[in-house]
Structure formats: C-alpha cells, structure tokens
C-alpha cells in the first residue's frame, strides 16, 4: 500500500511540474519540465538524504563521541527489527529531529542538540522511535523527494514571470498562464507536500509508541518539542522551508493550527491520539515521564515496564563521562568530542 501511495504522490508531483512547464512554455515547456522532473527524481533517489543533512549542518556520530544518544538509537533499531541507521547530531538549540534515506538499509536519523538537552532520556527515545517508524514505513524516500520537487515547483512558479508572458514564447495562455503558474503552482506543491506529511505523522506516532511501549513518552516529547519550536528559531529550516515536513514538529515559525497549509497535524491532535492509545494499552503506559530530564546514570532510578525497558539504557561505567550525549563543551563550536 505504501509503495502504491508513494508512486501516486510522485506521479502527482511530476504532473504538477509538467503543468507549470506547460503554463510557462506550452508543449515544449512541458516536455522540458518532464525531463527536469525525471532527472530530479533520479538525483533525489541517490542524493537527497545527503542534501538534507548538509543543509542542516548535521555531523555523524557513533558510540565513541556520542555514547548515550547512539545507544538509544541502536537499542531502538534492534527493538524495531531495523538495520542500525547512520546517526547524526545538529548543533541547533531548537529541539527537533528527522529521518532521511532511500530505504532502511541506507537510512539516517538526526537529532538537534536542543532535543538532547531539553528532553528526558525516555522522551528522546520516544522521538527517535518515531523517526525509526518513518524509516520502517519507508516514508523517508518519499518525503525527501517530495521536498525536493516541491521546492523546485515553487521556484519554477516564482520565476515564471521572467520566462515571458506572450505567445512568442509558445505560451498558449499568455500572461494569464504565467500569472497562474506564479500563484497556483507553489500553492499546489505545498498542498501535496503537506498531505504527505500530515497523514504519515500519525502513523509514525503510533508505530513509534509501539516500539517503546509507552505512548505518553512521545506525547510528552511532542509537547516539549512544539513549545521549544515556537520560541527558538531554526535558521537553516527557514532558509529551506520545503524540507519542514521532514521534522517531527514543524521547525518554521508561526505554525499554530491544524490547517490546510500546516506541514504537520496539530500537536494537540497528535497528543490526544497518543493518550487514547495509552488508555487502550493500559497499565503503567498511562503515566508520562518526568518533566525534568532524569539522570540515566542513577543506579536506583525506577524502571517503567514495556518492551523498551529491556534495551533502553546502556550499561554505565564506574566513572561515567560528564557528557553522555557527546558534546564537547570545551571544544570549538560545532565539533563533537
């Protein structure tokens, strides 16, 4: 089902790209747009994940330079039955995370330093389980390619005015066609992009909660991330708004409602769905994690029940490191110890 839906969405984006080309340059413009779309789809399949990670200045980490964060992802991937994805950190105070990659064997997950600093161990686990759910559902390829095409369509519409508005340019609709391309094409691309994200966020929320066994961990994390995203800007995302739907919470400023133009369902709706799931599961899963980040190095800390409990916390050394997340506070900005 996901494969069919992915094919339909990519076909819709390609058709939209061709439609903009037709409005701008007639049949010739449509054929050029088709060739460009085909080339972009091929390029995006192999390279879109690298582009997204680069645009967010993500740094790859491992068990040596970010032991606790890496251990969380490793344990969750094992619980979900997935290959270990590449793990990245983004030096950004806004709490957020995303996943990318063309398939589970070539996937990557990325979390911001703000997420690791502001959320508890359980909440970080819940967020990364959500991202691994996107990997397991094979959402990452579609979401990344749609981001690329949506950005290209919007750019093409914005540049339509400069490509001419008369019949000498083989434009059958003249200036009206150019005006439609300028106004409607970016809007249509946005609608398709939002439809991809909004549907799949609910599915990833549910699967992520199943991986940890605690829906309210994710509900609490979503609340914290949403409030953090409202207060803390994300300059990289603002410069590249077409990739906003990749994040667990919209990183752009000004998103407050579950509307046609939102890249995500409202946080309140997502939390309500997770709370209902917790009630269905019952037991200790109806108790949210502590609002303060607990120290994962305390041996006497109470352990909740659920499948995550078997793998959540790595064994701690006798003398734990001061920086379990891997950040080097004494080193240069953007470097990881």
Secondary structure, DSSP 8 states (H G I E B T S, - for coil): -HHHHHHHHHHHHHHHHHHHHHHHHHHHHHHHHHHHHHHHHHHHHHHHHHHHHHHTTEEEE-TTTSHHHHHHHHHHHHHHT----EEEEE--SS--EEEEESSGGGEEEEEEHHHHHHS-HHHHHHHHHHHHHHHHTTHHHHHHHHHHHHHHHHHHHHHGGGG--SGGGT-TTHHHHHHHIIIIIHHHHHHHHHHHHHHHHHHHHHHHHHHHT-HHHHHHHHHHHHHHHHHS--HHHHHTGGGGGGBSS--STT--S--TT-SS--HHHHHHHHHHHHHHH-GGGGS---SS---TT-TT-----SGGGGTSS----SS--S-TT-B-TTS-TT-B-
